[in-house]
Amino acid sequence: MKLARILSVAALSVAFVGGMVSAPAYADLPKGPAAISVIDSNKNGRIEKEEYLSYMGAEFDKTAGAKGYCTFEEVAAGFKAMAKMIEP
């Protein structure tokens, strides 16, 4: 009986500590919609497909310019800039 209680406490401790270790992954999520509200053109609190495509299309056009295409490096830089935009 005593061994079972010790093993139960040990198992719960491991589960609790495991949960504490994985929790910081959620800290990377944006804290609220303000960071990406620029995409929400109709200001209804949701990003709809048309709004997303319109915003991303305009960003592509700005980056591509007259050449009409983007390099991998330009696309990667754009994603990095967007990631900075949503950091808390």
Backbone bond lengths (Angstrom), bond angles and torsions (degrees), N, CA, C in turn:
res aa  C-N    CA-C-N  psi(-1)  N-CA   C-N-CA  omega(-1)  CA-C   N-CA-C  phi
1 M - - - 1.453 - - 1.522 110.52 -
2 K 1.327 115.70 -43.47 1.457 120.28 -179.70 1.529 110.51 -65.82
3 L 1.331 116.60 -39.84 1.464 121.31 179.38 1.537 110.23 -64.02
4 A 1.322 116.81 -40.21 1.461 120.70 179.19 1.526 110.38 -63.90
5 R 1.315 116.98 -40.38 1.468 120.74 179.31 1.528 110.42 -65.83
6 I 1.326 117.21 -42.03 1.473 121.46 178.91 1.533 109.95 -63.23
7 L 1.332 115.79 -43.77 1.469 119.29 179.87 1.527 111.05 -65.98
8 S 1.315 117.69 -37.29 1.466 120.56 177.99 1.520 111.34 -64.35
9 V 1.338 115.83 -44.08 1.463 119.87 178.71 1.520 110.06 -63.73
10 A 1.324 117.47 -41.03 1.461 121.05 179.32 1.527 110.79 -64.09
11 A 1.340 116.99 -42.67 1.464 120.47 -179.67 1.529 110.90 -65.57
12 L 1.311 117.16 -42.69 1.469 120.21 177.76 1.519 111.50 -64.61
13 S 1.314 116.83 -37.33 1.468 120.32 178.64 1.518 110.86 -64.41
14 V 1.320 116.21 -43.87 1.465 120.35 179.33 1.535 110.08 -63.73
15 A 1.330 116.79 -42.83 1.464 120.08 179.26 1.519 111.09 -64.16
16 F 1.318 117.33 -41.64 1.462 121.45 -179.82 1.523 110.85 -64.56
17 V 1.322 116.94 -47.36 1.465 121.13 -180.00 1.523 110.14 -64.76
18 G 1.321 117.53 -38.99 1.462 120.70 176.80 1.509 111.62 -60.72
19 G 1.313 117.46 -40.12 1.457 121.54 176.63 1.509 111.95 -66.24
20 M 1.305 117.60 -37.48 1.461 121.43 178.91 1.519 110.99 -67.55
21 V 1.327 117.14 -35.82 1.462 120.85 -179.27 1.518 110.68 -69.99
22 S 1.333 118.29 -38.06 1.459 120.12 -176.89 1.525 112.72 -82.12
23 A 1.297 119.34 -15.78 1.461 122.08 -176.85 1.530 114.29 -60.87
24 P 1.330 121.42 -36.90 1.464 119.48 -178.45 1.523 114.82 -60.60
25 A 1.315 119.12 -17.02 1.465 120.30 177.76 1.522 110.88 -60.38
26 Y 1.329 117.31 -31.34 1.456 120.52 179.27 1.520 112.64 -74.18
27 A 1.320 117.84 -15.83 1.461 120.78 -179.74 1.524 111.65 -67.39
28 D 1.339 118.21 -18.36 1.455 121.80 -179.01 1.530 112.88 -79.57
29 L 1.325 117.93 -11.82 1.454 120.67 -179.06 1.521 110.48 -74.92
30 P 1.330 117.67 147.08 1.464 119.22 178.06 1.523 110.63 -60.22
31 K 1.313 116.36 145.73 1.460 121.62 -177.66 1.524 112.58 -78.48
32 G 1.300 117.99 -19.16 1.459 120.02 -179.31 1.509 111.31 -169.52
33 P 1.321 116.14 175.06 1.469 120.48 -175.51 1.520 115.00 -77.86
34 A 1.317 118.72 -7.28 1.465 120.38 -174.85 1.523 112.64 -59.40
35 A 1.323 117.71 -35.06 1.458 120.55 -175.78 1.524 112.96 -66.67
36 I 1.313 118.22 -29.82 1.464 120.15 -178.61 1.524 112.24 -112.98
37 S 1.317 116.99 13.19 1.465 119.98 -178.41 1.520 112.59 -64.67
38 V 1.334 117.36 -18.27 1.460 120.53 178.93 1.538 110.71 -62.27
39 I 1.322 117.66 -26.67 1.468 121.69 179.45 1.525 110.90 -77.15
40 D 1.319 117.12 -28.27 1.464 122.68 -176.66 1.529 109.57 -77.33
41 S 1.314 116.99 81.25 1.467 121.18 -173.07 1.527 113.30 -68.25
42 N 1.330 118.55 -29.35 1.467 119.25 178.91 1.535 112.05 -94.09
43 K 1.313 117.17 2.26 1.474 124.41 174.10 1.526 113.67 54.20
44 N 1.350 116.46 41.15 1.459 119.91 177.67 1.531 112.22 -98.71
45 G 1.323 116.95 4.94 1.458 120.96 177.54 1.516 114.68 85.52
46 R 1.337 116.59 6.65 1.462 121.18 178.47 1.519 109.31 -131.34
47 I 1.323 115.51 150.95 1.466 120.45 173.59 1.523 106.47 -101.21
48 E 1.313 116.13 110.11 1.454 121.25 179.39 1.523 109.56 -92.46
49 K 1.324 116.25 161.28 1.459 121.88 -175.15 1.528 111.44 -54.73
50 E 1.307 116.92 -44.67 1.464 120.76 -178.25 1.530 111.03 -62.98
51 E 1.339 116.51 -41.27 1.467 120.44 178.71 1.529 110.70 -65.31
52 Y 1.329 115.40 -43.94 1.465 120.21 -179.82 1.529 110.55 -62.09
53 L 1.327 116.01 -48.89 1.467 119.50 -178.91 1.521 111.78 -64.43
54 S 1.321 117.41 -38.29 1.457 121.22 178.33 1.534 110.55 -62.94
55 Y 1.338 116.03 -47.12 1.462 120.44 -179.42 1.534 110.88 -63.77
56 M 1.331 116.03 -47.63 1.467 119.41 -178.23 1.532 110.96 -66.96
57 G 1.331 117.04 -35.02 1.459 120.28 176.74 1.519 111.67 -63.52
58 A 1.338 116.23 -42.16 1.465 120.16 178.50 1.521 111.04 -65.85
59 E 1.328 116.61 -38.87 1.469 119.99 177.30 1.529 110.40 -64.97
60 F 1.334 117.17 -40.78 1.461 120.95 177.24 1.524 110.02 -61.13
61 D 1.320 116.34 -46.61 1.465 120.32 -179.02 1.525 111.80 -60.87
62 K 1.341 116.73 -39.89 1.473 119.84 177.88 1.523 110.88 -63.37
63 T 1.328 115.93 -41.32 1.465 119.85 -177.06 1.529 111.19 -75.14
64 A 1.325 116.87 -43.12 1.465 120.81 -176.48 1.520 111.90 -70.25
65 G 1.322 116.43 -37.61 1.460 119.34 -179.39 1.518 111.58 61.22
66 A 1.321 115.30 -147.30 1.460 121.23 -176.21 1.525 112.95 -70.73
67 K 1.341 117.22 -21.39 1.469 119.00 -177.89 1.523 112.25 -70.63
68 G 1.355 118.51 -24.16 1.455 121.52 174.12 1.512 116.42 83.48
69 Y 1.298 118.73 6.22 1.466 121.50 178.99 1.525 109.13 -149.36
70 C 1.331 114.66 165.45 1.466 120.73 176.25 1.521 109.24 -120.12
71 T 1.305 116.15 145.72 1.467 120.78 173.73 1.531 108.37 -83.21
72 F 1.326 116.22 165.25 1.460 120.23 176.86 1.532 110.44 -59.49
73 E 1.316 116.05 -38.88 1.465 120.31 -179.58 1.528 111.36 -63.81
74 E 1.329 116.67 -40.08 1.463 120.19 178.47 1.530 111.80 -66.24
75 V 1.324 115.99 -40.52 1.466 119.94 178.01 1.527 110.04 -65.29
76 A 1.330 117.25 -43.97 1.468 121.28 178.90 1.526 110.53 -61.08
77 A 1.329 116.57 -42.46 1.468 120.14 178.41 1.527 110.73 -63.57
78 G 1.316 117.64 -36.80 1.458 121.35 177.18 1.516 112.15 -64.33
79 F 1.337 116.85 -42.15 1.462 119.78 177.73 1.523 111.14 -66.07
80 K 1.319 116.60 -38.39 1.484 119.46 177.41 1.526 110.32 -63.55
81 A 1.316 116.85 -40.37 1.471 120.16 179.08 1.529 110.25 -65.36
82 M 1.327 117.57 -39.31 1.464 120.33 177.81 1.525 111.00 -66.01
83 A 1.338 116.90 -38.25 1.465 120.24 178.62 1.524 110.37 -62.33
84 K 1.335 117.09 -39.25 1.460 120.53 178.04 1.530 110.47 -66.07
85 M 1.329 116.51 -33.12 1.455 121.30 -178.99 1.527 111.76 -64.07
86 I 1.336 117.88 -32.33 1.463 120.32 -176.85 1.519 113.91 -101.18
87 E 1.331 118.04 2.60 1.464 119.62 177.46 1.522 109.20 -67.08
88 P 1.335 115.91 139.18 1.464 119.19 179.13 1.513 112.66 -70.41
